[in-house]
Amino acid sequence: MTIYGPSREEDLLEAWQHAKGIQDIYNKYEMPNFVSDNMIALNRSLSFVHDRKFFQTFQEFAADDADFAKLWRLHTYCWAGRSALSVDGDFVECGVYKGFYSSVLVRYLSFADIPRQMYLYDTFEGLPEAQSSAQERLATNPYYDWEGTHDEVVKRFADFPNVHVIKGTVPEILEQRSPARIALLHLDMNAAMAETGALDLLFDRVSDGGIVLMDDFGRYDLPGLFGALYNWMLDRGCPVLELPTGQGLVIKRARRPG
Ligand SMILES: C[S@@+](CC[C@H](N)C(=O)[O-])C[C@H]1O[C@@H](n2cnc3c(N)ncnc32)[C@H](O)[C@@H]1O
């Protein structure tokens, strides 16, 4: 169970104990519950747990508590990928780290058998100074270890000739190599400048009906990121659905007259 927020350890422990108490009560009555990733959902169907291919793939690739906490976010991502197959275009992920999300997605969709490409972009060295604020770097960089991740991620996708692992800084790298038409755009760089920079370059290439998923849209501890993405989408007349997971979801619709 992953709960974060209060900076005082005693307060965090107390919040965790309350959450655990709620979970124990629902477990006693064998009622489904999801208590993790700062989210408490009670008596929900949790249908994704019964999607065997999804759940088995998730369990195979989740390496630690932080990954396991992201079950619902992965469900959203896999839903988005599956839905995006009904429109033209390739898949793009900006912010890959060790390739956890993308590993689950491509296996869930059996992506090697699909005539599309997936482009995975990361510095594989953390948030670059030129494309992030000091606050964003402080909120993210200490929690990750990028040593050797590029080579690991390349190996991870060796069985997927249509998945391209690209080392470079977003948005600059996108000018050198990125697809002309996009069905799914996933942004997970925890940095406002980088994510809006990616949108500046790629959003026009997202197909009508294509999906933009922003992993940290609703994060209260990254207000700059929320404000930048919210306003960027508002300016284009695209309302963002804020999900309880913290993800933000946009289904792009071409503007129709009237
Ligand atoms: C939260 S992690 C991504 C997690 C990933 N989606 C997963 O499946 O676990 C954020 C990643 O974004 C990358 N990143 C941040 N800013 C970037 C930028 N401007 N260009 C490229 N990569 C960037 C970092 O190196 C880091 O690996």
The ligand as an SDF file (V2000), in Angstrom:
LIG
                    3D

 27 29  0  0  0  0  0  0  0  0999 V2000
    8.4880    9.1800  -13.8990 C   0  0  0  0  0  0  0  0  0  0  0  0
    9.7640    8.6230  -14.9310 S   0  0  0  0  0  0  0  0  0  0  0  0
    8.9300    7.7330  -16.2010 C   0  0  0  0  0  0  0  0  0  0  0  0
    8.3390    6.4370  -15.7130 C   0  0  0  0  0  0  0  0  0  0  0  0
    7.9850    5.4720  -16.8180 C   0  0  0  0  0  0  0  0  0  0  0  0
    6.8740    5.9090  -17.6390 N   0  0  0  0  0  0  0  0  0  0  0  0
    7.7800    4.0700  -16.3290 C   0  0  0  0  0  0  0  0  0  0  0  0
    7.2160    3.2820  -17.0950 O   0  0  0  0  0  0  0  0  0  0  0  0
    8.1940    3.7220  -15.2100 O   0  0  0  0  0  0  0  0  0  0  0  0
   10.2160   10.1050  -15.7500 C   0  0  0  0  0  0  0  0  0  0  0  0
   11.2570    9.9300  -16.8250 C   0  0  0  0  0  0  0  0  0  0  0  0
   11.2520   11.0720  -17.6700 O   0  0  0  0  0  0  0  0  0  0  0  0
   12.5630   11.3230  -18.1130 C   0  0  0  0  0  0  0  0  0  0  0  0
   12.6250   12.7210  -18.5430 N   0  0  0  0  0  0  0  0  0  0  0  0
   12.3040   13.8180  -17.8160 C   0  0  0  0  0  0  0  0  0  0  0  0
   12.4490   14.9340  -18.5510 N   0  0  0  0  0  0  0  0  0  0  0  0
   12.8490   14.5300  -19.7770 C   0  0  0  0  0  0  0  0  0  0  0  0
   13.1440   15.2250  -20.9930 C   0  0  0  0  0  0  0  0  0  0  0  0
   13.0440   16.5630  -21.1020 N   0  0  0  0  0  0  0  0  0  0  0  0
   13.5240   14.5020  -22.0700 N   0  0  0  0  0  0  0  0  0  0  0  0
   13.6070   13.1350  -21.9950 C   0  0  0  0  0  0  0  0  0  0  0  0
   13.3440   12.4360  -20.8760 N   0  0  0  0  0  0  0  0  0  0  0  0
   12.9680   13.1230  -19.7790 C   0  0  0  0  0  0  0  0  0  0  0  0
   13.4380   10.9860  -16.9240 C   0  0  0  0  0  0  0  0  0  0  0  0
   14.7460   10.6690  -17.3220 O   0  0  0  0  0  0  0  0  0  0  0  0
   12.6810    9.8070  -16.2940 C   0  0  0  0  0  0  0  0  0  0  0  0
   13.2520    8.5740  -16.6860 O   0  0  0  0  0  0  0  0  0  0  0  0
  1  2  1  0
  2  3  1  0
  2 10  1  0
  3  4  1  0
  4  5  1  0
  5  6  1  0
  5  7  1  0
  7  8  2  0
  7  9  1  0
 10 11  1  0
 11 12  1  0
 11 26  1  0
 12 13  1  0
 13 14  1  0
 13 24  1  0
 14 15  1  0
 14 23  1  0
 15 16  2  0
 16 17  1  0
 17 18  1  0
 17 23  2  0
 18 19  1  0
 18 20  2  0
 20 21  1  0
 21 22  2  0
 22 23  1  0
 24 25  1  0
 24 26  1  0
 26 27  1  0
M  CHG  2   2   1   9  -1
M  END
$$$$
